[in-house]
Amino acid sequence: RVTGLGCCIPQPRSLNPARPRDKTQPRPFSRDFVDSASLENEEERKARVKVLLGSLKDENLASLGCLIRLLHAVSEHSGTNRMTSANVAVVFAPNLLHPKDETMDQLMRDQAACEAVIRMLVEDPALLGEWGQQGG
């Protein structure tokens, strides 16, 4: 286990057996996350994102949880640092939800949706389940 900054990241062998994965088929996670932003109902968007997060490997989810908790803490001080959840999302969304084979036009079209997903996570780290909690 890797620890530090209130994070605890399991080694790759500690995958949750309750979430079987087909490791032979790569999935376009970024596209699924972007598509979830287009759902009109906020609860549906959150539910879809939770399902997608649940299909990530534990070590990836733990790393994401650590980062999202840090970004949440940064955004809580937006009165001082001007880094609201929206501003944090502008900075991090292109790096967190960047697909391998996408054109510049597609990236520009999807930017707002990517930002919406990251903003949702920054504002509500609990969407990450146990990994969204301090020490998770």
Residue pairs with C-beta under 8 A, 6 or more apart in sequence:
1 8
1 9
1 10
1 11
2 8
2 9
2 11
3 9
5 66
5 70
6 66
6 69
6 134
6 135
7 62
7 63
7 65
7 66
7 69
7 135
7 136
8 62
8 135
8 136
9 59
9 62
9 63
9 66
10 58
10 59
10 62
11 59
12 57
12 59
14 58
14 59
15 21
15 57
15 58
16 58
19 54
19 55
21 55
21 57
27 55
28 99
29 52
29 55
29 56
30 97
30 98
30 99
30 114
31 99
32 52
33 49
33 52
33 97
33 114
33 117
34 97
34 110
34 113
34 114
34 117
35 113
36 45
36 48
36 49
36 52
36 117
37 45
37 112
37 113
37 114
37 116
37 117
38 113
39 45
39 48
45 120
46 120
46 124
46 127
49 117
49 120
49 121
49 127
50 127
50 129
53 61
53 64
53 127
53 128
53 129
54 129
56 64
61 128
61 129
61 131
62 131
62 136
64 96
64 128
64 131
65 125
65 128
65 130
65 131
65 132
65 133
65 136
66 131
67 92
68 121
68 122
68 125
68 128
68 132
69 125
69 132
69 134
71 85
71 88
71 92
71 122
72 85
72 122
72 123
72 125
74 81
74 83
74 88
75 83
75 84
75 85
75 87
75 88
75 122
75 123
77 83
78 84
78 85
78 87
85 119
85 122
85 123
86 115
86 119
88 118
88 119
88 122
89 114
89 115
89 116
89 118
89 119
89 122
90 115
92 118
93 111
93 114
93 115
93 117
93 118
94 107
94 111
94 114
96 114
96 118
97 110
97 114
97 117
97 118
98 107
102 110
120 127
121 127
121 128
124 132
125 132
125 133
126 132
126 133
128 136
129 136
130 136
